[in-house]
Structures are given as C-alpha cells and as structure tokens.
Amino acid sequence: MSKNANRQQAFSGNNRSTEVSTGGRTLKFIWIILAVIIILAICAAIAVPIGLILTKNNTATASTSSNTSMTNTTATNSTNVTTTTVSTTINMTTTINGTTTIATTSTTTACSYIFTNVASYSYSAPVGIATADINHDGKLDIVETNTGTNDVGVLLGTGNGTFTVSGSYSTGSGTYPRAVAFGDFNKDNQLDIVVANYFTGNVAILLGDGTGVFGTATLCTIASNPYAVAVGDVNGDTCPDIAVASQSANSITILLGNCSGAFGGSGTVKTISTGSGSNPQSVAFADFNSDGRLDMAVANHLTDTMGIFLGYSNGTFSAQTTYSTGSGSNPNMLTIADFNLDGKLDVVVVNAFVSYSCIFFGYGDGTFMAQTQIATTYFSEAVTSADINNDNIPDLICAHNSIGKIGIALNNGNGTFASELFTATPGGGPIGIVCGDFNGDSKQDVAITDAYSGAAKIFLNPC
C-alpha cells in the first residue's frame, strides 16, 4: 500500500473515532438534561418550593401561597361517646415558570366537649342566674341570686372568661331570691333586673344605671312562692312586662309595665291559672303561632305537663292547652328554639324524676306534637339552649344537680340529640345555668350557680 493510501486510511479511522467520541458526549449531555427535567418534575409534583434555588441560577422563578379551611363533624362511636372532629385543610400552591401545582394537607382533632372551669366566685347559696352586657363594654356580665344572704350579686366580664365582683344588692329581708331576669323597665336604654322572691311572695325591681350599678329594690306583691320569671312585651305598648310562675298559687302572674320602672298599679296585675295542684316551676315567652304576639310556655311540676297559653294583643291569654311529659316526670324547666330547623318553634322540657327530657315539636300554629323523649340524666334541674359546636343548630345544655355535672347534648340537626357529654362541677351541683361567649372566641361557654358549694362558676368551651 502506498504512503498516501495509508495516510488516507488513518485519516478515515481518526474521523470515525472522533465521531464516536463526539456522539458519546452528546448522548451523555442529553441524559443529564433529561435527569434534570425529571428531578424538576418530581419536585414540582410534591410542591417543594425550589424556585428560590432556581432563581439564584437565573433559570426559573417561583411563588408559593397557602390557604386553610376548617370544618366540624359530630359523630357517635361504638361505645356511645360523642365527639366533634375538627378538620383542618391546608392548600399549598407553588408556581414555577408558569406551571402551578397544589399540595393539600389535612389534619383532624377530636373534641369531647369537657368544659374547663376557669373561675369560681363565692356566694351564699346562689340559685338564679342571667347574663347580658349591662355596662355597654361589649363583654357579657352576670347577675345571680343569693338565697343565703337575700341579695343579688353582679359580676362584670373582663372579656377573657373571668369576672370582676362588682357588688351585691339587697332584695329585702328574708326574701330568698329564687330567679332573675333582665329588662329595660324604665326605657332609659340601661338594663334593669327583676327578681322573684320565693319566701315573701313578691318581686324586686332594681334599676340599672348602665355602669353595672343598680338602685335600691322596689317590691311588688304577687302570688305566693314565685319560682321563675320571664320578661317580654305582651300587650304591644313597647314597655317590658313580667310573667312570674308561682308554685303554691298554681298560677302565672302578669305584671304590665308602663315604662317607668314601677309595677303593680291598678288594672296592671293579671293572674292566670295553670291548673289545680300544677305547681309551675318555669315560664318563658315566644311567638308560637307567628301572629306577632307573645305566647307563654309553662312547666307544671306536679301535674306532669307542659302548658301553652296563646297571647292576645291586650296582654291577656287563651286558656291553657297542656301536653303530657309522662307520669311521674315532674318537669322542672323548659327552653325554646327551632330544634328541627323547620322554621317553627319547639319546646324542650327537662324532668326531675325520670331519665329523659321531652321535646315538643311545634306545628307553627300554637299547637304541638306529643312529646318525643330525649335520653338525659336523672334529675335535670335546669336547661338552656345554645349552639355549642358552631354548626348553627341549637344544642341542649343541662344542669344535673344530683350528679354534680353539666350535660351537653349535641343536636343532630333534626331535633334528635347525641348522648350527653358531661363536665363535672366540683364541690356540689349546678342549679342555675346560662350560656354566652365569655372570653370573646366566638364559642358558647357556660356559667352555673352551685348552691351547695356556694359559688358561681365559669366553664369555657374547649373546642
């Protein structure tokens, strides 16, 4: 072979070697690029905000945002313990070079609604209790009645679940103040209070000045053994009137107001029978037939009935229609709300000597269905209704004196209720009970009076 031929073959071989070497480098570079793309895709899929790193290399930009939502779900498990599950969902949104990915994280926390006793205030055998903002500071306050010292105690809310003891106001010697309610009786835009004095057969009116201070009690004689009190305008004159349930008199006394703060004038006191031997222990106002006039519901303790009186425009009422609460039930107290969400008011009555409460579903015309039983603990002293779990449905809050506990029965949304959840009230048993947001967290808390331990006690909603 000639030298020129050898040089030609060598040159040709070198070209092939160079082509193979160059092709290998090109393939390796392609694989590196593919690997980088795969890694970026994986990072984007799991919402890792790598944009900050990429930005340093001037190869990409990224932005990240998030939002959180919460929902409540109530359930009863196989051991019949009811809890509310608070579900928290966090959405993380990441944008890389115009491509957006969303990663969602969810957590759940179960709540048993065992309330926390954050404060107690010593009094002498407290019984009645009511709550409102009496000094216009946007915080709920409390008044309670003391049967041991014949006076009313005032607690001014601080907004964190605790209260400042403001003062006590006499209801008269030997009065045994049993119940209390608010009303602006002299139309000065300041809340006043009315107290039912059990032993002396009268009510005490204490006018407020809007700072949490009240004046000397003015007494108005009514029927014997007044046990419960309610306030409302029953004759449409814009002046608050008062209804008082008197046990031994088997009657409701209506005191018509005149916007001056005084009661008992000629023609302004009306007595309505609740039936022989009825022993009424609770009274409340509501418009059951949607005619714009207040009607009355009454718990008749000794005749085992819930009574309804339909109101007329002149402050008088129809004859009583009664509904059985069951033989030997001895109803103690009632509360009114639309429990089955049909737009019509219903009545729940708690009983003393049976292990159930009664719900009477309203038809909207002033009549009611026969009772449906709700399983509650024996000897329920008092009851109120409030939305405890923030689902916009009224629940039941019961004071169980005999076992020293507060019972929470969460509404299923149709007027049936989950099993009670209990909070112990150390040292005694609750007699009076109210609900309100005492610490400004938009949750309903509970306040009770405990005559046996001699205290008003505050329990905050933990959920």
Helices and strands as residue ranges (DSSP letters): H 3-45, H 51-56, E 62-76, E 82-96, E 99-111, E 116-122, E 126-132, E 141-146, E 151-157, E 163-170, E 177-183, E 192-197, E 202-206, E 218-221, E 226-232, E 241-246, E 251-255, E 269-273, E 280-286, E 295-300, E 305-309, E 321-324, E 331-337, E 346-351, E 356-360, E 372-375, E 382-386, E 395-400, E 405-409, E 421-424, E 432-436, E 445-450, E 455-460
